[in-house]
Amino acid sequence: MTTFVITVPGTFITGIDDSARSLIERKLAARHTDVSESEGLDLLTLNDDNTFSIRLEVDAADQYEAELNATGLVASALREAGVEQSDAPLGPPAVTGIDSDL
């Protein structure tokens, strides 16, 4: 298994309030650990134009699986925070870090 840091971009169409933002960060906090922190990456970056990037770590056999898992985790956290999929469309995920024992 390899640990991937995946960045999932998106846009909050209707904006986001502080409580929803905090809930998203709490839901994903366990996925933002050693690799992300050592690279100085923030879990959630929210830009002035309501675009955002979420960076989290996932363990997976390959890049495709890592990106798929990360997108699913982000979508789930958004739903749990009361953000509908149509209010926060996600862009294509990208690998921004890899930690492997190989």
Order of alpha helices (4+ residues) and beta strands (2+ residues): beta-alpha-alpha-beta-beta-alpha-beta
